[in-house]
Amino acid sequence: MIEEVFKESEKYKIEYMKMQEERCAIDIIRMREALQKEMIKIQGMKDEVAKPNWRKITGDIIANEIELKTN
């Protein structure tokens, strides 16, 4: 009987760990997608700052970031 309970417990642990691994994998994929979007956004900002009107663009970027954070 003890062996049966132990086997059932082990089976439960294995299933639980598989579920947790899947959740982590999904979270990592979502984080990666979010980071890729941020990298595209940052690259766009970098390109804008390299232009002649970089001071105005920099001010606009900072204002947009502050607005997003306050909302």
PDB file of N, CA, C, O and CB in Angstrom:
ATOM      1  N   MET A   1       0.820  -1.193   0.000  1.00  0.00           N
ATOM      2  CA  MET A   1       0.000   0.000   0.000  1.00  0.00           C
ATOM      3  C   MET A   1       0.868   1.262   0.000  1.00  0.00           C
ATOM      4  O   MET A   1       0.577   2.232  -0.700  1.00  0.00           O
ATOM      5  CB  MET A   1      -0.935  -0.005   1.206  1.00  0.00           C
ATOM      6  N   ILE A   2       1.933   1.228   0.796  1.00  0.00           N
ATOM      7  CA  ILE A   2       2.837   2.379   0.858  1.00  0.00           C
ATOM      8  C   ILE A   2       3.476   2.620  -0.499  1.00  0.00           C
ATOM      9  O   ILE A   2       3.615   3.763  -0.934  1.00  0.00           O
ATOM     10  CB  ILE A   2       3.923   2.164   1.928  1.00  0.00           C
ATOM     11  N   GLU A   3       3.861   1.547  -1.161  1.00  0.00           N
ATOM     12  CA  GLU A   3       4.465   1.685  -2.486  1.00  0.00           C
ATOM     13  C   GLU A   3       3.474   2.289  -3.475  1.00  0.00           C
ATOM     14  O   GLU A   3       3.852   3.100  -4.320  1.00  0.00           O
ATOM     15  CB  GLU A   3       4.956   0.324  -2.997  1.00  0.00           C
ATOM     16  N   GLU A   4       2.215   1.896  -3.371  1.00  0.00           N
ATOM     17  CA  GLU A   4       1.192   2.434  -4.253  1.00  0.00           C
ATOM     18  C   GLU A   4       1.025   3.936  -4.047  1.00  0.00           C
ATOM     19  O   GLU A   4       0.945   4.701  -5.008  1.00  0.00           O
ATOM     20  CB  GLU A   4      -0.135   1.718  -4.022  1.00  0.00           C
ATOM     21  N   VAL A   5       0.974   4.342  -2.799  1.00  0.00           N
ATOM     22  CA  VAL A   5       0.846   5.766  -2.471  1.00  0.00           C
ATOM     23  C   VAL A   5       2.078   6.521  -2.958  1.00  0.00           C
ATOM     24  O   VAL A   5       1.961   7.619  -3.502  1.00  0.00           O
ATOM     25  CB  VAL A   5       0.655   5.967  -0.944  1.00  0.00           C
ATOM     26  N   PHE A   6       3.234   5.947  -2.768  1.00  0.00           N
ATOM     27  CA  PHE A   6       4.477   6.572  -3.213  1.00  0.00           C
ATOM     28  C   PHE A   6       4.479   6.740  -4.736  1.00  0.00           C
ATOM     29  O   PHE A   6       4.842   7.800  -5.244  1.00  0.00           O
ATOM     30  CB  PHE A   6       5.693   5.735  -2.763  1.00  0.00           C
ATOM     31  N   LYS A   7       4.075   5.695  -5.458  1.00  0.00           N
ATOM     32  CA  LYS A   7       4.027   5.769  -6.922  1.00  0.00           C
ATOM     33  C   LYS A   7       3.039   6.833  -7.384  1.00  0.00           C
ATOM     34  O   LYS A   7       3.316   7.589  -8.315  1.00  0.00           O
ATOM     35  CB  LYS A   7       3.645   4.405  -7.516  1.00  0.00           C
ATOM     36  N   GLU A   8       1.880   6.883  -6.721  1.00  0.00           N
ATOM     37  CA  GLU A   8       0.874   7.884  -7.068  1.00  0.00           C
ATOM     38  C   GLU A   8       1.397   9.286  -6.794  1.00  0.00           C
ATOM     39  O   GLU A   8       1.163  10.211  -7.572  1.00  0.00           O
ATOM     40  CB  GLU A   8      -0.423   7.641  -6.285  1.00  0.00           C
ATOM     41  N   SER A   9       2.098   9.433  -5.697  1.00  0.00           N
ATOM     42  CA  SER A   9       2.686  10.723  -5.345  1.00  0.00           C
ATOM     43  C   SER A   9       3.736  11.123  -6.374  1.00  0.00           C
ATOM     44  O   SER A   9       3.777  12.281  -6.792  1.00  0.00           O
ATOM     45  CB  SER A   9       3.309  10.672  -3.938  1.00  0.00           C
ATOM     46  N   GLU A  10       4.564  10.209  -6.781  1.00  0.00           N
ATOM     47  CA  GLU A  10       5.586  10.482  -7.785  1.00  0.00           C
ATOM     48  C   GLU A  10       4.946  10.879  -9.115  1.00  0.00           C
ATOM     49  O   GLU A  10       5.414  11.796  -9.789  1.00  0.00           O
ATOM     50  CB  GLU A  10       6.492   9.256  -7.974  1.00  0.00           C
ATOM     51  N   LYS A  11       3.878  10.183  -9.484  1.00  0.00           N
ATOM     52  CA  LYS A  11       3.176  10.488 -10.722  1.00  0.00           C
ATOM     53  C   LYS A  11       2.609  11.914 -10.670  1.00  0.00           C
ATOM     54  O   LYS A  11       2.697  12.663 -11.642  1.00  0.00           O
ATOM     55  CB  LYS A  11       2.045   9.462 -10.970  1.00  0.00           C
ATOM     56  N   TYR A  12       2.034  12.268  -9.529  1.00  0.00           N
ATOM     57  CA  TYR A  12       1.485  13.614  -9.352  1.00  0.00           C
ATOM     58  C   TYR A  12       2.597  14.662  -9.466  1.00  0.00           C
ATOM     59  O   TYR A  12       2.420  15.687 -10.125  1.00  0.00           O
ATOM     60  CB  TYR A  12       0.771  13.734  -7.983  1.00  0.00           C
ATOM     61  N   LYS A  13       3.736  14.404  -8.827  1.00  0.00           N
ATOM     62  CA  LYS A  13       4.859  15.348  -8.878  1.00  0.00           C
ATOM     63  C   LYS A  13       5.340  15.545 -10.316  1.00  0.00           C
ATOM     64  O   LYS A  13       5.606  16.669 -10.740  1.00  0.00           O
ATOM     65  CB  LYS A  13       6.023  14.851  -7.993  1.00  0.00           C
ATOM     66  N   ILE A  14       5.448  14.459 -11.052  1.00  0.00           N
ATOM     67  CA  ILE A  14       5.925  14.529 -12.436  1.00  0.00           C
ATOM     68  C   ILE A  14       4.951  15.344 -13.291  1.00  0.00           C
ATOM     69  O   ILE A  14       5.371  16.191 -14.079  1.00  0.00           O
ATOM     70  CB  ILE A  14       6.101  13.106 -13.025  1.00  0.00           C
ATOM     71  N   GLU A  15       3.651  15.086 -13.134  1.00  0.00           N
ATOM     72  CA  GLU A  15       2.655  15.843 -13.888  1.00  0.00           C
ATOM     73  C   GLU A  15       2.694  17.315 -13.501  1.00  0.00           C
ATOM     74  O   GLU A  15       2.604  18.189 -14.363  1.00  0.00           O
ATOM     75  CB  GLU A  15       1.249  15.269 -13.654  1.00  0.00           C
ATOM     76  N   TYR A  16       2.825  17.588 -12.229  1.00  0.00           N
ATOM     77  CA  TYR A  16       2.880  18.967 -11.751  1.00  0.00           C
ATOM     78  C   TYR A  16       4.100  19.686 -12.323  1.00  0.00           C
ATOM     79  O   TYR A  16       3.994  20.833 -12.759  1.00  0.00           O
ATOM     80  CB  TYR A  16       2.913  19.004 -10.213  1.00  0.00           C
ATOM     81  N   MET A  17       5.239  19.030 -12.324  1.00  0.00           N
ATOM     82  CA  MET A  17       6.462  19.631 -12.851  1.00  0.00           C
ATOM     83  C   MET A  17       6.338  19.887 -14.356  1.00  0.00           C
ATOM     84  O   MET A  17       6.824  20.905 -14.849  1.00  0.00           O
ATOM     85  CB  MET A  17       7.672  18.724 -12.563  1.00  0.00           C
ATOM     86  N   LYS A  18       5.704  18.990 -15.077  1.00  0.00           N
ATOM     87  CA  LYS A  18       5.499  19.208 -16.513  1.00  0.00           C
ATOM     88  C   LYS A  18       4.624  20.434 -16.746  1.00  0.00           C
ATOM     89  O   LYS A  18       4.904  21.236 -17.636  1.00  0.00           O
ATOM     90  CB  LYS A  18       4.858  17.965 -17.167  1.00  0.00           C
ATOM     91  N   MET A  19       3.563  20.585 -15.948  1.00  0.00           N
ATOM     92  CA  MET A  19       2.700  21.752 -16.075  1.00  0.00           C
ATOM     93  C   MET A  19       3.475  23.030 -15.781  1.00  0.00           C
ATOM     94  O   MET A  19       3.316  24.031 -16.479  1.00  0.00           O
ATOM     95  CB  MET A  19       1.496  21.633 -15.135  1.00  0.00           C
ATOM     96  N   GLN A  20       4.310  22.998 -14.753  1.00  0.00           N
ATOM     97  CA  GLN A  20       5.097  24.177 -14.401  1.00  0.00           C
ATOM     98  C   GLN A  20       6.102  24.518 -15.494  1.00  0.00           C
ATOM     99  O   GLN A  20       6.312  25.692 -15.800  1.00  0.00           O
ATOM    100  CB  GLN A  20       5.820  23.955 -13.076  1.00  0.00           C
ATOM    101  N   GLU A  21       6.717  23.512 -16.076  1.00  0.00           N
ATOM    102  CA  GLU A  21       7.657  23.740 -17.177  1.00  0.00           C
ATOM    103  C   GLU A  21       6.953  24.375 -18.368  1.00  0.00           C
ATOM    104  O   GLU A  21       7.491  25.289 -18.994  1.00  0.00           O
ATOM    105  CB  GLU A  21       8.322  22.421 -17.601  1.00  0.00           C
ATOM    106  N   GLU A  22       5.753  23.897 -18.683  1.00  0.00           N
ATOM    107  CA  GLU A  22       4.990  24.465 -19.798  1.00  0.00           C
ATOM    108  C   GLU A  22       4.633  25.918 -19.515  1.00  0.00           C
ATOM    109  O   GLU A  22       4.733  26.766 -20.402  1.00  0.00           O
ATOM    110  CB  GLU A  22       3.712  23.645 -20.057  1.00  0.00           C
ATOM    111  N   ARG A  23       4.221  26.207 -18.293  1.00  0.00           N
ATOM    112  CA  ARG A  23       3.902  27.588 -17.928  1.00  0.00           C
ATOM    113  C   ARG A  23       5.130  28.483 -18.052  1.00  0.00           C
ATOM    114  O   ARG A  23       5.052  29.595 -18.575  1.00  0.00           O
ATOM    115  CB  ARG A  23       3.348  27.651 -16.500  1.00  0.00           C
ATOM    116  N   CYS A  24       6.250  27.990 -17.572  1.00  0.00           N
ATOM    117  CA  CYS A  24       7.486  28.774 -17.670  1.00  0.00           C
ATOM    118  C   CYS A  24       7.866  29.002 -19.124  1.00  0.00           C
ATOM    119  O   CYS A  24       8.278  30.102 -19.492  1.00  0.00           O
ATOM    120  CB  CYS A  24       8.635  28.068 -16.930  1.00  0.00           C
ATOM    121  N   ALA A  25       7.732  27.984 -19.948  1.00  0.00           N
ATOM    122  CA  ALA A  25       8.064  28.114 -21.370  1.00  0.00           C
ATOM    123  C   ALA A  25       7.171  29.166 -22.024  1.00  0.00           C
ATOM    124  O   ALA A  25       7.648  29.981 -22.814  1.00  0.00           O
ATOM    125  CB  ALA A  25       7.914  26.752 -22.096  1.00  0.00           C
ATOM    126  N   ILE A  26       5.886  29.153 -21.701  1.00  0.00           N
ATOM    127  CA  ILE A  26       4.960  30.140 -22.265  1.00  0.00           C
ATOM    128  C   ILE A  26       5.338  31.538 -21.788  1.00  0.00           C
ATOM    129  O   ILE A  26       5.348  32.487 -22.573  1.00  0.00           O
ATOM    130  CB  ILE A  26       3.496  29.811 -21.872  1.00  0.00           C
ATOM    131  N   ASP A  27       5.649  31.661 -20.496  1.00  0.00           N
ATOM    132  CA  ASP A  27       6.055  32.963 -19.954  1.00  0.00           C
ATOM    133  C   ASP A  27       7.324  33.477 -20.627  1.00  0.00           C
ATOM    134  O   ASP A  27       7.433  34.664 -20.933  1.00  0.00           O
ATOM    135  CB  ASP A  27       6.272  32.865 -18.442  1.00  0.00           C
ATOM    136  N   ILE A  28       8.271  32.589 -20.854  1.00  0.00           N
ATOM    137  CA  ILE A  28       9.527  32.979 -21.494  1.00  0.00           C
ATOM    138  C   ILE A  28       9.268  33.435 -22.926  1.00  0.00           C
ATOM    139  O   ILE A  28       9.861  34.414 -23.381  1.00  0.00           O
ATOM    140  CB  ILE A  28      10.535  31.810 -21.476  1.00  0.00           C
ATOM    141  N   ILE A  29       8.400  32.743 -23.632  1.00  0.00           N
ATOM    142  CA  ILE A  29       8.063  33.134 -25.004  1.00  0.00           C
ATOM    143  C   ILE A  29       7.417  34.516 -25.010  1.00  0.00           C
ATOM    144  O   ILE A  29       7.748  35.356 -25.847  1.00  0.00           O
ATOM    145  CB  ILE A  29       7.117  32.093 -25.656  1.00  0.00           C
ATOM    146  N   ARG A  30       6.494  34.751 -24.074  1.00  0.00           N
ATOM    147  CA  ARG A  30       5.845  36.063 -23.988  1.00  0.00           C
ATOM    148  C   ARG A  30       6.860  37.160 -23.662  1.00  0.00           C
ATOM    149  O   ARG A  30       6.826  38.242 -24.246  1.00  0.00           O
ATOM    150  CB  ARG A  30       4.732  36.041 -22.925  1.00  0.00           C
ATOM    151  N   MET A  31       7.759  36.869 -22.727  1.00  0.00           N
ATOM    152  CA  MET A  31       8.784  37.856 -22.374  1.00  0.00           C
ATOM    153  C   MET A  31       9.684  38.149 -23.565  1.00  0.00           C
ATOM    154  O   MET A  31      10.054  39.298 -23.808  1.00  0.00           O
ATOM    155  CB  MET A  31       9.625  37.361 -21.187  1.00  0.00           C
ATOM    156  N   ARG A  32      10.032  37.109 -24.300  1.00  0.00           N
ATOM    157  CA  ARG A  32      10.890  37.294 -25.468  1.00  0.00           C
ATOM    158  C   ARG A  32      10.206  38.177 -26.512  1.00  0.00           C
ATOM    159  O   ARG A  32      10.828  39.062 -27.098  1.00  0.00           O
ATOM    160  CB  ARG A  32      11.259  35.933 -26.082  1.00  0.00           C
ATOM    161  N   GLU A  33       8.923  37.921 -26.733  1.00  0.00           N
ATOM    162  CA  GLU A  33       8.174  38.741 -27.690  1.00  0.00           C
ATOM    163  C   GLU A  33       8.120  40.194 -27.232  1.00  0.00           C
ATOM    164  O   GLU A  33       8.287  41.108 -28.038  1.00  0.00           O
ATOM    165  CB  GLU A  33       6.749  38.191 -27.874  1.00  0.00           C
ATOM    166  N   ALA A  34       7.885  40.408 -25.931  1.00  0.00           N
ATOM    167  CA  ALA A  34       7.837  41.772 -25.394  1.00  0.00           C
ATOM    168  C   ALA A  34       9.197  42.455 -25.544  1.00  0.00           C
ATOM    169  O   ALA A  34       9.269  43.634 -25.892  1.00  0.00           O
ATOM    170  CB  ALA A  34       7.408  41.756 -23.909  1.00  0.00           C
ATOM    171  N   LEU A  35      10.265  41.715 -25.283  1.00  0.00           N
ATOM    172  CA  LEU A  35      11.607  42.280 -25.431  1.00  0.00           C
ATOM    173  C   LEU A  35      11.929  42.606 -26.885  1.00  0.00           C
ATOM    174  O   LEU A  35      12.582  43.610 -27.170  1.00  0.00           O
ATOM    175  CB  LEU A  35      12.645  41.315 -24.878  1.00  0.00           C
ATOM    176  N   GLN A  36      11.475  41.763 -27.797  1.00  0.00           N
ATOM    177  CA  GLN A  36      11.701  42.041 -29.213  1.00  0.00           C
ATOM    178  C   GLN A  36      10.972  43.315 -29.633  1.00  0.00           C
ATOM    179  O   GLN A  36      11.511  44.120 -30.393  1.00  0.00           O
ATOM    180  CB  GLN A  36      11.240  40.853 -30.076  1.00  0.00           C
ATOM    181  N   LYS A  37       9.747  43.498 -29.140  1.00  0.00           N
ATOM    182  CA  LYS A  37       9.000  44.725 -29.441  1.00  0.00           C
ATOM    183  C   LYS A  37       9.729  45.941 -28.878  1.00  0.00           C
ATOM    184  O   LYS A  37       9.821  46.979 -29.533  1.00  0.00           O
ATOM    185  CB  LYS A  37       7.565  44.648 -28.866  1.00  0.00           C
ATOM    186  N   GLU A  38      10.244  45.805 -27.664  1.00  0.00           N
ATOM    187  CA  GLU A  38      10.983  46.906 -27.048  1.00  0.00           C
ATOM    188  C   GLU A  38      12.255  47.217 -27.823  1.00  0.00           C
ATOM    189  O   GLU A  38      12.619  48.383 -27.977  1.00  0.00           O
ATOM    190  CB  GLU A  38      11.324  46.574 -25.597  1.00  0.00           C
ATOM    191  N   MET A  39      12.933  46.179 -28.312  1.00  0.00           N
ATOM    192  CA  MET A  39      14.155  46.395 -29.094  1.00  0.00           C
ATOM    193  C   MET A  39      13.843  47.144 -30.388  1.00  0.00           C
ATOM    194  O   MET A  39      14.599  48.026 -30.796  1.00  0.00           O
ATOM    195  CB  MET A  39      14.840  45.048 -29.412  1.00  0.00           C
ATOM    196  N   ILE A  40      12.739  46.797 -31.027  1.00  0.00           N
ATOM    197  CA  ILE A  40      12.333  47.510 -32.247  1.00  0.00           C
ATOM    198  C   ILE A  40      12.047  48.964 -31.915  1.00  0.00           C
ATOM    199  O   ILE A  40      12.455  49.870 -32.642  1.00  0.00           O
ATOM    200  CB  ILE A  40      11.087  46.847 -32.894  1.00  0.00           C
ATOM    201  N   LYS A  41      11.344  49.179 -30.815  1.00  0.00           N
ATOM    202  CA  LYS A  41      11.018  50.534 -30.376  1.00  0.00           C
ATOM    203  C   LYS A  41      12.293  51.329 -30.064  1.00  0.00           C
ATOM    204  O   LYS A  41      12.420  52.488 -30.459  1.00  0.00           O
ATOM    205  CB  LYS A  41      10.100  50.490 -29.137  1.00  0.00           C
ATOM    206  N   ILE A  42      13.219  50.705 -29.365  1.00  0.00           N
ATOM    207  CA  ILE A  42      14.479  51.361 -29.003  1.00  0.00           C
ATOM    208  C   ILE A  42      15.298  51.671 -30.254  1.00  0.00           C
ATOM    209  O   ILE A  42      15.896  52.742 -30.359  1.00  0.00           O
ATOM    210  CB  ILE A  42      15.296  50.474 -28.037  1.00  0.00           C
ATOM    211  N   GLN A  43      15.323  50.742 -31.192  1.00  0.00           N
ATOM    212  CA  GLN A  43      16.062  50.979 -32.441  1.00  0.00           C
ATOM    213  C   GLN A  43      15.467  52.166 -33.195  1.00  0.00           C
ATOM    214  O   GLN A  43      16.191  52.990 -33.754  1.00  0.00           O
ATOM    215  CB  GLN A  43      16.044  49.715 -33.337  1.00  0.00           C
ATOM    216  N   GLY A  44      14.135  52.238 -33.200  1.00  0.00           N
ATOM    217  CA  GLY A  44      13.475  53.378 -33.847  1.00  0.00           C
ATOM    218  C   GLY A  44      13.848  54.688 -33.172  1.00  0.00           C
ATOM    219  O   GLY A  44      14.108  55.690 -33.839  1.00  0.00           O
ATOM    220  N   MET A  45      13.871  54.675 -31.839  1.00  0.00           N
ATOM    221  CA  MET A  45      14.262  55.875 -31.094  1.00  0.00           C
ATOM    222  C   MET A  45      15.712  56.239 -31.398  1.00  0.00           C
ATOM    223  O   MET A  45      16.048  57.410 -31.579  1.00  0.00           O
ATOM    224  CB  MET A  45      14.071  55.661 -29.576  1.00  0.00           C
ATOM    225  N   LYS A  46      16.553  55.231 -31.449  1.00  0.00           N
ATOM    226  CA  LYS A  46      17.977  55.454 -31.736  1.00  0.00           C
ATOM    227  C   LYS A  46      18.145  56.091 -33.118  1.00  0.00           C
ATOM    228  O   LYS A  46      18.947  57.008 -33.295  1.00  0.00           O
ATOM    229  CB  LYS A  46      18.770  54.118 -31.658  1.00  0.00           C
ATOM    230  N   ASP A  47      17.392  55.601 -34.076  1.00  0.00           N
ATOM    231  CA  ASP A  47      17.453  56.162 -35.431  1.00  0.00           C
ATOM    232  C   ASP A  47      16.962  57.607 -35.448  1.00  0.00           C
ATOM    233  O   ASP A  47      17.529  58.456 -36.136  1.00  0.00           O
ATOM    234  CB  ASP A  47      16.617  55.311 -36.404  1.00  0.00           C
ATOM    235  N   GLU A  48      15.907  57.878 -34.686  1.00  0.00           N
ATOM    236  CA  GLU A  48      15.362  59.241 -34.630  1.00  0.00           C
ATOM    237  C   GLU A  48      16.343  60.202 -33.973  1.00  0.00           C
ATOM    238  O   GLU A  48      16.492  61.340 -34.418  1.00  0.00           O
ATOM    239  CB  GLU A  48      14.031  59.254 -33.869  1.00  0.00           C
ATOM    240  N   VAL A  49      17.007  59.755 -32.926  1.00  0.00           N
ATOM    241  CA  VAL A  49      17.951  60.612 -32.208  1.00  0.00           C
ATOM    242  C   VAL A  49      19.168  60.934 -33.068  1.00  0.00           C
ATOM    243  O   VAL A  49      19.827  61.951 -32.847  1.00  0.00           O
ATOM    244  CB  VAL A  49      18.395  59.942 -30.904  1.00  0.00           C
ATOM    245  N   ALA A  50      19.470  60.094 -34.032  1.00  0.00           N
ATOM    246  CA  ALA A  50      20.620  60.321 -34.900  1.00  0.00           C
ATOM    247  C   ALA A  50      20.345  61.412 -35.947  1.00  0.00           C
ATOM    248  O   ALA A  50      21.265  61.868 -36.625  1.00  0.00           O
ATOM    249  CB  ALA A  50      21.009  59.019 -35.594  1.00  0.00           C
ATOM    250  N   LYS A  51      19.109  61.816 -36.073  1.00  0.00           N
ATOM    251  CA  LYS A  51      18.747  62.839 -37.072  1.00  0.00           C
ATOM    252  C   LYS A  51      19.118  64.231 -36.564  1.00  0.00           C
ATOM    253  O   LYS A  51      19.407  64.405 -35.380  1.00  0.00           O
ATOM    254  CB  LYS A  51      17.227  62.775 -37.399  1.00  0.00           C
ATOM    255  N   PRO A  52      19.109  65.226 -37.461  1.00  0.00           N
ATOM    256  CA  PRO A  52      19.502  66.590 -37.082  1.00  0.00           C
ATOM    257  C   PRO A  52      18.649  67.212 -35.962  1.00  0.00           C
ATOM    258  O   PRO A  52      19.175  67.962 -35.140  1.00  0.00           O
ATOM    259  CB  PRO A  52      19.433  67.474 -38.294  1.00  0.00           C
ATOM    260  N   ASN A  53      17.354  66.913 -35.920  1.00  0.00           N
ATOM    261  CA  ASN A  53      16.483  67.485 -34.888  1.00  0.00           C
ATOM    262  C   ASN A  53      16.427  66.596 -33.645  1.00  0.00           C
ATOM    263  O   ASN A  53      15.357  66.407 -33.065  1.00  0.00           O
ATOM    264  CB  ASN A  53      15.070  67.692 -35.444  1.00  0.00           C
ATOM    265  N   TRP A  54      17.561  66.059 -33.240  1.00  0.00           N
ATOM    266  CA  TRP A  54      17.593  65.080 -32.166  1.00  0.00           C
ATOM    267  C   TRP A  54      17.095  65.624 -30.834  1.00  0.00           C
ATOM    268  O   TRP A  54      16.535  64.866 -30.042  1.00  0.00           O
ATOM    269  CB  TRP A  54      18.980  64.566 -32.003  1.00  0.00           C
ATOM    270  N   ARG A  55      17.280  66.911 -30.562  1.00  0.00           N
ATOM    271  CA  ARG A  55      16.815  67.457 -29.282  1.00  0.00           C
ATOM    272  C   ARG A  55      15.291  67.426 -29.186  1.00  0.00           C
ATOM    273  O   ARG A  55      14.735  67.050 -28.154  1.00  0.00           O
ATOM    274  CB  ARG A  55      17.321  68.895 -29.100  1.00  0.00           C
ATOM    275  N   LYS A  56      14.628  67.818 -30.258  1.00  0.00           N
ATOM    276  CA  LYS A  56      13.167  67.801 -30.265  1.00  0.00           C
ATOM    277  C   LYS A  56      12.660  66.364 -30.155  1.00  0.00           C
ATOM    278  O   LYS A  56      11.739  66.079 -29.389  1.00  0.00           O
ATOM    279  CB  LYS A  56      12.619  68.472 -31.548  1.00  0.00           C
ATOM    280  N   ILE A  57      13.259  65.478 -30.914  1.00  0.00           N
ATOM    281  CA  ILE A  57      12.855  64.072 -30.899  1.00  0.00           C
ATOM    282  C   ILE A  57      13.070  63.474 -29.509  1.00  0.00           C
ATOM    283  O   ILE A  57      12.219  62.742 -29.005  1.00  0.00           O
ATOM    284  CB  ILE A  57      13.643  63.268 -31.959  1.00  0.00           C
ATOM    285  N   THR A  58      14.211  63.789 -28.894  1.00  0.00           N
ATOM    286  CA  THR A  58      14.498  63.274 -27.555  1.00  0.00           C
ATOM    287  C   THR A  58      13.448  63.761 -26.561  1.00  0.00           C
ATOM    288  O   THR A  58      12.985  62.994 -25.717  1.00  0.00           O
ATOM    289  CB  THR A  58      15.908  63.704 -27.098  1.00  0.00           C
ATOM    290  N   GLY A  59      13.078  65.022 -26.659  1.00  0.00           N
ATOM    291  CA  GLY A  59      12.029  65.558 -25.791  1.00  0.00           C
ATOM    292  C   GLY A  59      10.706  64.854 -26.001  1.00  0.00           C
ATOM    293  O   GLY A  59      10.000  64.547 -25.040  1.00  0.00           O
ATOM    294  N   ASP A  60      10.366  64.595 -27.259  1.00  0.00           N
ATOM    295  CA  ASP A  60       9.125  63.876 -27.569  1.00  0.00           C
ATOM    296  C   ASP A  60       9.149  62.457 -26.995  1.00  0.00           C
ATOM    297  O   ASP A  60       8.155  61.988 -26.441  1.00  0.00           O
ATOM    298  CB  ASP A  60       8.904  63.825 -29.091  1.00  0.00           C
ATOM    299  N   ILE A  61      10.275  61.789 -27.130  1.00  0.00           N
ATOM    300  CA  ILE A  61      10.404  60.423 -26.610  1.00  0.00           C
ATOM    301  C   ILE A  61      10.228  60.425 -25.095  1.00  0.00           C
ATOM    302  O   ILE A  61       9.482  59.609 -24.554  1.00  0.00           O
ATOM    303  CB  ILE A  61      11.779  59.814 -26.994  1.00  0.00           C
ATOM    304  N   ILE A  62      10.904  61.327 -24.422  1.00  0.00           N
ATOM    305  CA  ILE A  62      10.804  61.403 -22.957  1.00  0.00           C
ATOM    306  C   ILE A  62       9.368  61.732 -22.542  1.00  0.00           C
ATOM    307  O   ILE A  62       8.845  61.131 -21.603  1.00  0.00           O
ATOM    308  CB  ILE A  62      11.786  62.470 -22.395  1.00  0.00           C
ATOM    309  N   ALA A  63       8.733  62.672 -23.224  1.00  0.00           N
ATOM    310  CA  ALA A  63       7.352  63.037 -22.905  1.00  0.00           C
ATOM    311  C   ALA A  63       6.411  61.846 -23.098  1.00  0.00           C
ATOM    312  O   ALA A  63       5.520  61.617 -22.280  1.00  0.00           O
ATOM    313  CB  ALA A  63       6.896  64.219 -23.778  1.00  0.00           C
ATOM    314  N   ASN A  64       6.609  61.091 -24.175  1.00  0.00           N
ATOM    315  CA  ASN A  64       5.773  59.908 -24.417  1.00  0.00           C
ATOM    316  C   ASN A  64       5.966  58.855 -23.343  1.00  0.00           C
ATOM    317  O   ASN A  64       4.997  58.249 -22.886  1.00  0.00           O
ATOM    318  CB  ASN A  64       6.082  59.309 -25.782  1.00  0.00           C
ATOM    319  N   GLU A  65       7.203  58.632 -22.936  1.00  0.00           N
ATOM    320  CA  GLU A  65       7.482  57.643 -21.897  1.00  0.00           C
ATOM    321  C   GLU A  65       6.844  58.053 -20.568  1.00  0.00           C
ATOM    322  O   GLU A  65       6.265  57.220 -19.872  1.00  0.00           O
ATOM    323  CB  GLU A  65       9.000  57.461 -21.725  1.00  0.00           C
ATOM    324  N   ILE A  66       6.950  59.323 -20.223  1.00  0.00           N
ATOM    325  CA  ILE A  66       6.339  59.808 -18.977  1.00  0.00           C
ATOM    326  C   ILE A  66       4.827  59.663 -19.055  1.00  0.00           C
ATOM    327  O   ILE A  66       4.189  59.248 -18.088  1.00  0.00           O
ATOM    328  CB  ILE A  66       6.728  61.287 -18.706  1.00  0.00           C
ATOM    329  N   GLU A  67       4.256  60.002 -20.193  1.00  0.00           N
ATOM    330  CA  GLU A  67       2.804  59.880 -20.365  1.00  0.00           C
ATOM    331  C   GLU A  67       2.354  58.428 -20.225  1.00  0.00           C
ATOM    332  O   GLU A  67       1.337  58.152 -19.587  1.00  0.00           O
ATOM    333  CB  GLU A  67       2.378  60.433 -21.735  1.00  0.00           C
ATOM    334  N   LEU A  68       3.098  57.506 -20.812  1.00  0.00           N
ATOM    335  CA  LEU A  68       2.745  56.088 -20.708  1.00  0.00           C
ATOM    336  C   LEU A  68       2.819  55.601 -19.261  1.00  0.00           C
ATOM    337  O   LEU A  68       1.968  54.836 -18.808  1.00  0.00           O
ATOM    338  CB  LEU A  68       3.670  55.243 -21.594  1.00  0.00           C
ATOM    339  N   LYS A  69       3.848  56.054 -18.545  1.00  0.00           N
ATOM    340  CA  LYS A  69       4.002  55.629 -17.152  1.00  0.00           C
ATOM    341  C   LYS A  69       2.912  56.196 -16.247  1.00  0.00           C
ATOM    342  O   LYS A  69       2.481  55.534 -15.303  1.00  0.00           O
ATOM    343  CB  LYS A  69       5.364  56.046 -16.631  1.00  0.00           C
ATOM    344  N   THR A  70       2.470  57.411 -16.530  1.00  0.00           N
ATOM    345  CA  THR A  70       1.442  58.024 -15.680  1.00  0.00           C
ATOM    346  C   THR A  70       0.050  57.471 -15.978  1.00  0.00           C
ATOM    347  O   THR A  70      -0.830  57.501 -15.118  1.00  0.00           O
ATOM    348  CB  THR A  70       1.443  59.539 -15.863  1.00  0.00           C
ATOM    349  N   ASN A  71      -0.147  56.968 -17.189  1.00  0.00           N
ATOM    350  CA  ASN A  71      -1.449  56.364 -17.511  1.00  0.00           C
ATOM    351  C   ASN A  71      -1.481  54.986 -16.935  1.00  0.00           C
ATOM    352  O   ASN A  71      -2.480  54.280 -17.078  1.00  0.00           O
ATOM    353  CB  ASN A  71      -1.710  56.323 -19.040  1.00  0.00           C
TER     354      ASN A  71
END
